[in-house]
Amino acid sequence: MAARLCEDTAPRGAGSPAERLRAALSAESPPPGGQVSERLDVEVLHRREALEALREPWGALWERCPAATVFQRPEWLIPWCRELGPEEVLALAFRSEQGLVGLAPLAIHHDRGERLVALLGAGITDYNDVLAAPGYERAVAEAVLAYLDERADAWDVADLHDLRGASPLFAAEAPAGWSDEIEKHEACPRVTIPEGAGPDELFSPGMRARVSRARKRLAKAGALRVDVADASSVDELLDALFANHRARWVSRGEGGVLDEALRPFHRAVARGLCARGALRLFGLRLDGRVIASLYGLAERGGMASYITGFDPEFAWYSPGLVMLASALEHAAAEGARTVDFLRGREPYKYEWGAVDRWTYRRRLRHRRAREAGREAGQGALEGAVRAVMAGEASPEVGLVRLLGAAGGLADAARAIEAARPAAGEGEAAARLEALRRCLDERRAACATVAEMLGAHRDAGVAGPDAPARAARLFDELCARSEEASVAAYSLGDPALLERATGEVVELLERWGALGKDRAILQIGCGIGRFEAALAPRVREAWGLDVAPRMIEAARRRCAGLPNVVLAVSSGVDLGDAPSSRFDLVYAVDSFPYLVAAGEAVVDRHVAEARRGLRPGGELAILSYSYRGDLARDAADVARLAARHGFDVLVSGERPFSLWDGRAYRLRRIEDR
């Protein structure tokens, strides 16, 4: 589960949560002794051309940094800036009497009205970081945060993710008044090669047998050889990788992750790394034709496997298996001690003996940004009202947005009244009046919605005991009325609840997720409204919920429907739900409670969903969180999909008129 702290409320010093967490991360690979304390000169580079001009000293600094990965090389980040990055950067070059001793390659992005500081390369870079010469790790980290503190007027949030535990960025304490959140971010499975291991000692007996059988099949089909790219063959083998990767994905009806927009970047990277001896691009040839590819990156003492691909025409021969075995053997012969499979927990990685190593995410927010957040709350109130006046949101959706931003019903009412002068007369005024009536006519339900949303704002259902807290909350709401337990959709109106339910049913039908031969399971079924609506459309409709009173209400609603199965769940997993039985696992507004409970609970539920699904089955997440950060939600869903073997078919669409939920549609896949 995510380890999270807020330094502005935690006591500072060696015993604070912040200090303990940073100490734990530093213990993984602490900075070497003899840390310098001199003040560093800072040069701020705003244009990518200025960063490119730093290539030679940058490369020399990389050579001095024993823990740096290939992703901090200029050969990786300069092509990223040219092909994918912004025109303006915020790169900080730190110098001492020794010359360049640190480099923080940053940029400022704008997202949902906030200015985010991030490391260059974010998105397709598996390990982000700054560079700091030995002995300067703490000085560089402190200088980065000191500069950001001085320029606090230029940014709101520093979102530093995909950091290894040994990152210099964990060496510095956040300035006073900042909030500081650190959480586990992504698992990167890694194989350790025993020192002096021979070819027969690299793999388990079972894996050796599989590789041997596959090689024999291929040998019978033709002449087999493995090529490793050099300057004369890098373009040919890269083209083969593009073709094989795309063919494999197209065979599954998808586009892959090496689309046309990314190819110039990877071509520049491959050529640059090849010139430095840091590229390990393999091609498995059968009678001269490249039937499998592996795009590897040489690291100090190891190799990283970035992307693979094979020609599906030869799938029966297991060319991907042979390619990967050959790459591991090549790495061992070169003296590599590790092979890093990078981000994602795809099952095949663990078949080679990989063990997870985690990256981390550090999010920093300065005091002025937090104060601005309060002003943003007022902006959210005004935005909710404007959306209704412009016809962009129905009164029901606008009202729930308004309640999410307001401190209470009085604030919501004041926001509506404050908009009257701008509404004037005509359609905008009529829509504003409809919003006012919606609030006045449904005050009891609106109070319930405000209570539910407030529980999230004050972390009332957050943390490891979130399932138990959520069960108590919804049991209390259900005791008031069944409609109160789903007030965010019904606003106390059974007719509105029926219409909102119908919108979700229509979406699932549009996706082709329903059918008389299909079995479905809902995570967080509540009062059974979907089980009752969907039972006539499917073979089996299962529903799980943490709240016993909700399950009692669901059983009353679904009485007489023999194909409905309802059960109380732990809120931690799917309990006794059968494996490989369901064509659809879906969650309607229950994932926000899992997100509040922490990463481990979310991760477990997605893993459990995969367990319950048949091959090719789908997971539908309708509303992922209440954080109000679409980019963060989409990124989290994408990581979960990659980790547990899903493809993302729909990400963050807003398909409903009566509910503000975002839709995510994932399909189970068997391999990549």
N, C-alpha and C positions, 0 to 999 in steps of 0.2 A: 504494500500500500504506500501511497505517496507520503514521504516525510515532508511536512510543511511547517513553516515557522513565520512569525511576523516580528521582526526585531524591534519595531517601535513599541511593542507591548511586552516583549520578553526582557528579563533582566540581562544586562550585558555582562561580559566576563566569562571566565573559563567554564562556569557552570550553566550558562544560558543554553537554551535549545540550539540557537544558531551556532554557538561555539562548539557544542558537542557534535553537531552534524558535520560541520566543516572539519573537525578533528578526525572524525571517522573516515571522511573522504580522503583527507591527507594521509591517513595511515595506510591507505591502499598503495600509495607510491609517494612518499613525502618529498618535498623539495630538498635538494642536497644541502648539507651544512654550509656555513660561510656565506649566508645571505647578506648582500650589500645593503647599506642604508642610505647611500648618497641620493641626492635629488637628481632626477633625470630631466634632460631637455626634451621637450615635446614638439614635434613638427606635425601639423594637422594637414592632411592631404584631402582635398575636396573633390578632385577630378580623377577619374580612373586613369587618365594619361599620366598623371603624377605618380600614381601607384605603379604603373607599368615601368616608369623610369627608375623605379627602385629595385628592379628585377635582380640585378647582380648582388648588391648587398643583402637583399632579401634572401636569395638563394644561399649566400654564405652564412647568414644567421640560421637558416633552417639546418644546415650541416652541423652547426654548433649545438643544436637542441636535441638531445638524445631521445626525448619522449615524443617529439613531433611526428605526426603521421604524414602520409603522402597528401592528405587533404589540406595541409597548410603550405604546401609547396607553391611557388609562383606559377609553376606549370599547370596547376589545377585552378587556382583562383583567378589568374589573369584571363584565361579563356572564359571563365564563368562571368566575369565582369563584362567582357566584350559581347558575349552572345546572349546572356540571360540577366545580367545585373543592371542596376540603375546608372544613369550618366554621372550622378553625383554620389560620392562615397564619403565616409567619415573615417579614414584610416589614420591611426595615431602611430607615428614612428618615434621611438624613444632612443635617445643617444646618451652615452657617457663618454668619458675620455677614451674608451675602447672602441668607439664608433657605435654602429647600430646594435643595440642590445635587446630591443623589444619591438614588436609590431602587433597592433590590434586592428585587424581589417574589418571595420564596421560600416554600417550604412543605416540610414533612417528611413523607415517605410511608414506609410500612412494607412491605417486600418481602422474602419468604423469610428473615425473621428479622433483616434489616438495616434501619436507619433511613437513608433516602436524602434528602438535601437536593437539591431541584430547583427550577427556575424555574417560576413560575406560567404556565399556558397550555401546558405541555408536552403533546405529543400531536397537537394540531391547529394548533399555532403553528409557522410555518415558520422564523421567526427569533426566537430567545429572546435576552434580554439584560437587563442593568441599564441604568439611565439615569444619566448623569453629565454635569453642566454643563461647558462648555468650560473647560479648565484644571484640572478636578477628576477627570479620568479615572483617573489613577494613585492619587490619594488615596482615591477611592471604592473602587477594587478592593482596595487594601491594607486599608481599613477593613472590607470584607466578610470577607476572609480572617482578619483579626485577631479579629473577633467570633466567627467559627466556631472559631477556635483557643481562645478563652476558654470557649466552650460545647461543647468537644469531647465532654463527657459526654452530650450530647443527640442526637448523630448518629454515623453510621459512615462513610458515603460521600457526597461531594458529586458528583452526576452532572449536569454542566452541558453540555447538548448543543444542537445547532442554533445555535451561535455563529458569527457571521461573523468573518473574520480580523481585522477592526478592532475587535472587542469590547473594551471596557475591562477585561473579566475576564482578558485575556491580559497586562495591563500589570503585574500584581503577581506576585511570586515566591512560591511556596508556602512556608509556614513550615518551619523546620528539623525534620526527622524525618518529614515527610509524604511519601507517595508521590504522584506526579503523572504522569498519563497523558494525552497529547494525541494525537488521531487524526482523520484526515479522516472526516467523518460523512455528508454528503449533498450531491449535486450539485444546483444550482439553475440551470437554463439561463436565459440572459438575452439579449435582443435589444438591441443598441445602435442608436439612431436617429441618423443623421448630422445634424449641425446644419444647419438650413435645408432639409432634404430635402423635396421635393415629393411628392405622392401617387404619382407614377410611379417615385420613387426608393426607396420603402419596401421593396419586395419584389423578389426575383429575377425575371428575365424569365419563367421557368417558372411561378413562383407567381402572377405577375400574370395570366398566361394562364388558369390554373386558376380564379382568383377571378373573372375576367371571364366565363368560360363559366358558372360557377355563378350569377352575378348575372343573366345573360341568361335562364337557365332559370327562375329565380324570378320575374323580371319578366314572363315569358310566363304564369306561373301566377296572377298577381294583383298587387295593389298592395303594394309593399314599402317598409318604413321601419324605422329604428332609433331606439328610445327609450332615453334615459338617465334613470335614476330621480331624482326629486326628492321632496320631502316628501309630495306628493299621490299619487305613484305607486309609492313604494318597496314598500309591502305587496303591491300587485298584481304587480309584477315579481318580487318575491321568491317569491310563490306560484307564479308561472310557472316560475321556476328550479327550485323543489322538484319540480314536476310533470314538467318536461322531463328533469331529471336522473334522477329515478326511472324514468320511462318508458324512457329509454335503457338503464338497467341491467336493468330487468325484461325488456326484449326479449332480453337475453342470459341470462335465468334467474337474475339476481342482484339484490341489494337496494340497491346504491349506498352512498354514504358520507354521505348527508344524511338519516339516519333520523329518526324522530319525536323521539328524545331530544335531538338536536342542533338542532332547528328553533327552539326558544325562544331559544337562545343566538344563532344567526345573525340572528334577527329583531331582537333587542336591539342587536346589533352594527350591523346595517344601518341601523337608525333613528338610532343614535348617531353613526355616521360620516357619514350623510347630513346631519345637522344641522351637522356640522363641515366639510362640503364635501369629505370624504375618501372617499366611496363612489362607485364607478364600476360601477353595476349596469345592464347593457345587456339590452335585449329586441329581438330581430329579429321584426318583425310581417309576416305575410302576410295581407292583407285583414283586418287588425285582430287576428289571432290570433298570439300569441307562439309561434313555432316553434323558437327557439333563444335561449339565455341565456348571459350571461357575468357572473360575480360578480367584479368587479375592485375593487382597493383603491388609492387614490391615495397615492403616496409623493412625497417631495421630488424633483422632477426626473424622475419616472417613474410607472409604473403596474405593479401586480402582478396577474396573472391567477390567482385563487384556485380557482374551480370553474366548470366549463362544463356545459352540457346542451343537448340538442336533442330534438325530437319525432321518434322513429324512423319515424313515418308519412311524414315528408318526407325521409327519408335520401337518396333519389335526387337531391335538389336540392342536396346538400352544404350544409345550413344552418349547420353548425358552422364550416365553412371561411369562409363569408360573414360570420358573426358575429365571428369572430376577426379577420378582415381589417378589418372596420368598427371594432372596438375599437382596433386598432393605429393606424388612420387618425385616430381621435378623439384618442388619446393624443398623436400627433405634432402635431395641430392645436392642442392645449393647450400645446405646448412641451416635452413629455416627451422625455427623452433615452434612456430605457431602458424596456423592458417585460420584467418579471421573470415567468417561468413557474413560479417557486418549485420546491418539491422534486419530484424524479422525473425520470427520463431517458426519458420516453415519446418514441418516434421522431418524432411529429408536431411537437414543439417545435423540432427542429433543421431542419425544412423551412422555417422562417421565419428561419433564420440565427442561431439562439440558440447561445451559447457557455457552457460550464459555468463557474459560480463555486461554490466549495465552502464548506460550513459545517464546523465542527469540534466535537469533543466533548472536554471536559476532565473527567477523573475524579480526584478528590482523596480521599485516605484518611489520616487522622491516625494518629499512632503508637499511641495506645491502641486504635484500631479494628483495627490490624494485630495487636496483641497479643491482642485479643479474637478475631481470626480463628483463632489457634492454639487458643483455647478452643472455638471453633466446630467445629474439627476433631474434638475429643473428642465434641462434641454430635452430629456427623454419624455417628461410630462407633456411639454409643448409639442414634441414630435408625434406622440400618440394622438393628440387632438388633431394636429394638422393632417395626419394620414386619413382620419375619418372625414374631415372637411373636404379633402381632395378626392374622396371616393376610392382611395387606395386600400382601405380596410373597412370592413363592416362595423357597425356600432358595437357588436358583440366582441369582435377581435380587438377593436380599439379600446374597449372598456377593460379587457384583461390586461392589455399593454399598459394602460393608465394605472391600473391597480398595482402592476409590477413596479412602476416607477414612483408611485406616491407613497407617502408615509402612512396614509389612511384615507378614509372616504372623504374627509374634509378637504384634504389636499387635491384629490381628484375633482371634487366639485368646484374648487377655486380655479383649477386649471381650465375647466370648461367655461366658467364665467369669464375668465380673463381673455378667452379667445373670441368673445362676442363682437368686439369692435372690428376685428380683422375679418370676421365672417360676413359682415354686411348683410345683404339680402340675397335671396336666390338659393341655388342648390347647396352651397357651402353652409349657409345658415340653417337650411332644412336638415342637413346631415348632423350639424352640431346639436340641433334640438333633439334629433333622434338619439344621439349619444346621451344627452341629459336625461331623457325619458328612460333610457335603458338603465342608467344609474339609479334614478329615483324609484323605478318600479321593482328593482331587484336588490334593494339595499341589504337584505339579510344574506343573500347569496354572495353579494360583493364583499361583505365583511368576512365571509368564509374564505373567499379567494384571497383576500388580503392577508388573512391569517396563514394560509398555506404558503404563499410566497414569502411572507415575513419569516416563516420558519427556516427557509433557506437562507435568507439574508443574514439572519443572526446565528447561522450554523446549528439551529435547533435539531436538524435531522442529519447533521454531518458527522463524520468520524466512524470508527469501527462499530459503534452501537447503533448506527443509522437504521438497520433493518428493524430492530426492536422499537426504536422511536417512531419510525414510519408506521409500524403496525398499530401502536397506541394512537397516533394521530388519526389514522383512517378508521379505526374502530370507534373513536369518539365522534368523528364526522358522520359515520354510518348510523350511529345511534340517534343523531338528529334527524336525518332522512337519507334515503338512498341518493337523492339528487345532490344533497350537500357533499357527499363523498366524491362526487365528480363535478364540483361546482365550477371548475375552470372551463368546462364545456357546456354545462347546462344553465349556469347562472340561476339555478333554482327552478328552471322551467322544463318540465318533462317533454314538452313538444320540441323545445330547442335541443334537448339531449338526444332525442330520436333523430333529428336532422343532422346533428354533429356526428352521431354514430353512422348514419347513412353515408356521409362523406368519406369516412374511413373505409367502409365496405366497398364503395365505388372505386376508391383508389386501388384496393387489393384486387378487385375484379379487372381493372384496367391493366394491372401488372401481370395478369394471368396466374395469380397465386392461388385461386380457388378452383374447386372442381369436385364432382361427386366421388372421384377416386382418391382424393387427397386427405391427408391428416395434418392438422395444424395445432400449434401450441402457443398460448399467450403467456408472457412473463408479466405478472401484475394484472390479473384479469378483473380485479375490482368486483363490481356487483354483477358481473356476467353479461353485460349488455352486448358484447361482441360474440360471446358463445351463443347467446340466444339468436342473434341476427345471422350468424354464419352457419349454425348447425344444419339448416336445410340445404346449404350450398356445398358441404364437404362430407367426407366419410366419417371423420372423427374430429371433435373440437375439444382440446384440452385447455384448462386454465389453472394457473397457479397464482397465489397471492399470500403475502405475509400476514394479512389482517384476518383473523378468524371470523369477525362479524361480516366482513365483505364476502367471504366464501359462503357464509350462511345465506346472505342476501342473493348471491349468485345461484345457489342451489334452489332457492324458492323461485327465482326467475326462470330457471332452466328445468324445472320439474316437468317430467313427461317427455324429455328429449333424451332418448336412450344413447345417442352417440356423443353426449357431453360428459367429460370427466373433469372434476374440480377437486382441488386439494390445497391445503395450507402448505406453504413452502417456508424454508428457513430464511430466505432473502440472501443467502450466500451462494446457493447453487440450485440446480433443478431437481434435486432430490432423487426420487425413484422414477422419474420420467424415463421411458425406454430409450435406448440408443438406436440410431439409424431408422427411426420410425416416421419422422415428420417431413413433410414437403415444405412447410413454412413454420418458422418460429418468429413471433412478432411481439413487439412491446409498444404499447400506446401510452406515452408519458410516464413510464415507470423507470426508464434509464436515468432521468435526473436524480432519483433517489439512490441509484447505484453509484452514480458519479459522486454524489455527496458522501457516500460511504468510503470512497477511496479507490485507487487504481486496481488493487488486488481483487476487489469485489466485481468491478467491471470486467476485468480480465477473465475471471472465473466464469462469469455468465456467458461471455462470448465463446469461451472454450466449451462450455456446457451446451450452448446452442449448436456448435459444430458437432458435438457428440450426438445430439438428438436428431440432427438432420440426415436425410438420405443424401447420397452423392448428387450434386446439382441442386439441392434444396436451398431455400433462401431465408435470410434473416432480415426482417424489416424493423428498423428502429425509428419510431415516429415520435420525435422529440428526444434529443440526446442529453441536454442539460438546461439549467436555468441561468447559465452564466452570461447569456447575452453576447457571446463572442463566437460568431459563426465560423470564422477562420480557425479558431482553436478547436471547436467541436469537429469540424471537417477533418482537421489534421489528426485528432485523436481517433476518429473512426477509421481513417486510412491506415494508421499504425496498427490498430486492432485487427483490421482486415488482413494486413500483410502478416501479422504475427500468427494468426490462427487459420490461414488458408482460405480467405475469402477474396473475391473480386468486388469492388465497389461499382455498382451499376447506376445508382442515384445518390447524389451527395448534397444535402442541404436544401432541396427544393421545398417551396412552400405551396402545397397543393390544396389547402383548405380555406374556405371562406369564413367558417364559423369558429375556427380554432387557429392559433398562431404557431402550431407545431411545424417543425422542419422534418422532412422525410429522408431517410437513408435506407438504401436497398442494397443488400450484400448477397452474393451467391457463393455457395461452397464450391471450392475447386479441390482437385486431388493432388496436384503437384504444380510446380512452376518451372 
